[in-house]
C-alpha cells in the first residue's frame, strides 16, 4: 500500500513538472515527428542583376526547437544532376549560404542555409558577383531539401528553384580625352603634348551645374576620367573642355589650326561598350590662336551623353556627339567660374619667340 501511494505521488510530481516546462515558452514548437512543420520558399524563380542581391525568404508553418539546415545543389541543364558549383560557369558567379562539399559530410558540392530555431520566417541574400566578362544572362538551377528532415518537411521531399543572373556593365565608365596634334614651327616639328598644351575636362548637368568630383584636370596628356554613372541622376550631361594653358602657341605667326577633341570610352562587362568606342568633336573647337583661360571663362562644348534606367534597374549610358550643340547661355559659364584658380600654374615648355 505504501509503495502504491509513493508511485502515485511521483507520477503526479513529474506530470506537474511537464506542464510547467510547456508554459514557460510562448513559442508553439513542433513537438513530434508526426507534426513536423512544412517549409516553403517565397518563390520558385528569382532575377538579379550581376553585382546585385536578391532576398530569398523561407517560411515554416510552425517554429522548430532546433535549427534546420537546407541543402541547395546546382543542377546541370542537360542532365538535371548535381554539378560541381565551384567550377565554371558557376565559379565566382554568386555567393549564397555556406559552401559545402563531400568533406563536410554533405555529399555533392552545394550550399547550406541555416534556419535558426524558434522562427517561422527567415531571409537570406543571393548575391550575384560582378565580372567584367560578357556572359549574357545565366540561369542557375537549384534543387533543395532539408538535410535533417526530422525537424521539418518539404512537400514532395524536395523543391526546385532557379535564379537568373542578368549580365551587367560596370558602374564606372572610363574616359580618355585626346587633343594632340602635330604642327610645324618654322621648319621644326612639334606636337601639342610636347609643348604641354594643357586642356582640362569636366562634366556639366543639363541645368548648367558642374558635377562634383568629375574633373579630369591633372595636367596629363591625354586626360583620363573614371565616372561612376550610378552615382548620378538620370538625365543629359555635357562634356566640356577648358584651355587652361595654351603654352604660348597663340600669336607666334603660325597659320591658325583647329584642335578637335577625341573622346574615347569603355564600360567593362557591357555587351555593347566593353570593347570601347570613341567620337570626335564636330564643332566648337579650340584653335591655335585661342588664349589661355585659367579662370574658365570660355569653356568649349565637346559632346554629350544621356543616363537612363532600364526596366530591370540597370543604368544605361548613351553617348551623343557634338552635332553642333552649344553650351547654354551664361549659366554654365557662371557655374564653371566657381572653380577658377583651383589648379596651380605649372612650368611649361614654351615655343621660342
Beta strands, then each sheet from edge to edge (+ up, - down):
strand 1: 37-41
strand 2: 45-49
strand 3: 53-60
strand 4: 68-74
strand 5: 94-95
strand 6: 98-100
strand 7: 110-115
strand 8: 121-128
strand 9: 138-146
strand 10: 152-153
strand 11: 159-166
strand 12: 172-178
strand 13: 182-185
strand 14: 188-191
strand 15: 198-205
strand 16: 223-228
strand 17: 235-245
strand 18: 258-259
strand 19: 262-266
strand 20: 277-280
strand 21: 286-287
strand 22: 300-309
strand 23: 315-320
sheet 1: 5+ 8- 3+ 1- 10-
sheet 2: 2+ 11+ 9- 4+ 7- 6+
sheet 3: 16+ 12- 19+ 20-
sheet 4: 13+ 14-
sheet 5: 15+ 17- 22+ 23-
sheet 6: 18+ 21-
end
